[in-house]
Each structure stands twice: as C-alpha cells, then as structure tokens.
C-alpha cells in the first residue's frame, strides 16, 4: 500500500506532518509513504528512510491562494504533485492538512470523481459523549445541494461507517430543525422521503442539539449547514475548556481542586479530541483523499494515516462506485 502525503500543508508543516509519519512507519510496516515537499526541511524531522520516499519541491499552495487557480497554476506544488501521484496510480490514496478548497479542487480535477456521484462530500468523524463518534456529511464541499445529493451522501457515509468504522447496520439520520417527519424546508422534506424509501437504517430527523449524544452513526446535511454546525461545535468546545481553565486556575483553592481531578479532565478533553478520529474524507472520488485539520499535530496525522489505510484496505472508493452503479441500474 502506498500513501502520498503533502508534507508542506498545514499550520505546523513540515514538522508535525513528518513526526506523525515517523510513528506511522513504525506501526504500519506494510505501507510506503511518498512525501511531497522541501527535502531539506523534511529530513530535519524524519527519523527513518525505511518505506519513505521524498519527492522534492519547494512550491506549495498557501492558505490564502484561490483554490482552483492555485491547482491550475502551481503544477509543482506539493499538494498538486501528491494528487497527481494518485491519479497516475503511483499511490493508493493521499492526505493533506493544507488549503481545504485547493484539496477539494485537486480531488475533483486531478484524482477525479466517481461516475454517477454528482457532488463529492467532505465527511469528518465527529466525537460523541459515549466516545463512539459519528460521520457527518457534507461539511463544506458544496454550499448548495439537492435532495438527490443528500441521498448519495447517506449511501457513501453508510458504506464508510460499515466498512471502516466496523458498525453493523449504521443508523443514518437527517439533520433538521425538528425530529418530526413534516419539519424542515423543501430540501429536508424531499430528502426525508428519499431516505425513507431506501434499504438504509434510516432513523429519521435529528436536531443539532442531539448530535453529540450518539443517536446516529451517519448524519447528512447540505454543505453550508454542515460547515456552520462543525465550526459551532469546535468553537463551543474550545470556549468551554477555556472557561474551565479560567475557573480552575482562578484561586489557590481551585488550583488544589483541579490537581485532584486533572486526570479526569484530560480524559474529558480526549473524548472531544477530533485528532483521535483522523481527518475528513472527501467521498465520491476515484481514490481516498483525506483532509487533515489545518492545525493538525503529529497525533492527528498519525490517525489520518491509520484511517486512510482502512479506506484503502476496504476499497471504499470501489465499494461506493458499485453501490452507485446498483442504484442507477
């Protein structure tokens, strides 16, 4: 198995990217890594050259670049060359923590879309209170969507939850403003009817306040709504931990109390840590394309690699293609 990685993408590249790869090389001896980026900078942090190949380039796509223009003009950028390696069958999948829009453009225009998938979807696994997590899509690949697109999201999310996350008969839900069948706008009402007519384990509507309770394994929505929900969850979690820190360090008494429950607090933070789940998958492409969080540390990169290996091993792209072909026939 070969995985291509954009070593220059993300807030902490290449250091944290390479440190994550060092750990992955030790744990996944059956995997080869193609690292695209500045060879001199990569080698500063690389602890082994076993199963690692560096493809040197000093050009990279910046966070401020316009996605489509950058993909077309920066042919030697680490992200573009990474995607091209997948297109050329030199790698089975790719990972980047760089510019999200540019990675989506690289996925669409270079890796290519599965025939029959109208629009790919961005799908991370988000944390739940019981620690199991759930797949949510679309979280920003497409701001607008039709009911037919959300149906495809549900099918792709269901395949991923079943094959990669090992969940038998995943519970699929539709994000809505109420749990009742007749709630929502035209999009959610039409989507509800489509999902109800499938063989999926569709459990109906779910409200955003119930997302983290673990009621569903797969949640579908349009990209605009999904992106707003994702950033709301991230912002709320960050604010809560900041408030806790402020309270627990506000006085000597509180500091003493905090020292007694420190391990419990670390466990709580771990439950809400996105890095344990890997990156966001771009479903609907000819090969797995994984978007790691822009602020990914070595742990996040390691888990993105672990996740990508599972996708390749279970032939997720091929399974989605077969499912779409069956639906169309």
HELIX and SHEET records of a PDB file:
HELIX    1   1 UNK A   15  UNK A   27  1                                  13    
HELIX    2   2 UNK A   39  UNK A   43  1                                   5    
HELIX    3   3 UNK A   67  UNK A   73  1                                   7    
HELIX    4   4 UNK A   78  UNK A   87  1                                  10    
HELIX    5   5 UNK A  100  UNK A  106  1                                   7    
HELIX    6   6 UNK A  107  UNK A  111  3                                   5    
HELIX    7   7 UNK A  147  UNK A  163  1                                  17    
HELIX    8   8 UNK A  186  UNK A  196  1                                  11    
HELIX    9   9 UNK A  208  UNK A  213  5                                   6    
HELIX   10  10 UNK A  223  UNK A  248  1                                  26    
HELIX   11  11 UNK A  252  UNK A  260  1                                   9    
HELIX   12  12 UNK A  262  UNK A  271  1                                  10    
HELIX   13  13 UNK A  274  UNK A  277  5                                   4    
HELIX   14  14 UNK A  298  UNK A  313  1                                  16    
HELIX   15  15 UNK A  316  UNK A  328  1                                  13    
SHEET    1   A11 UNK A  52  UNK A  56  0                                        
SHEET    2   A11 UNK A  32  UNK A  37  1                                        
SHEET    3   A11 UNK A   2  UNK A   6  1                                        
SHEET    4   A11 UNK A  93  UNK A  96  1                                        
SHEET    5   A11 UNK A 288  UNK A 291  1                                        
SHEET    6   A11 UNK A 280  UNK A 283 -1                                        
SHEET    7   A11 UNK A 121  UNK A 126 -1                                        
SHEET    8   A11 UNK A 134  UNK A 137 -1                                        
SHEET    9   A11 UNK A 218  UNK A 220  1                                        
SHEET   10   A11 UNK A 171  UNK A 175  1                                        
SHEET   11   A11 UNK A 201  UNK A 206  1                                        
END                                                                             
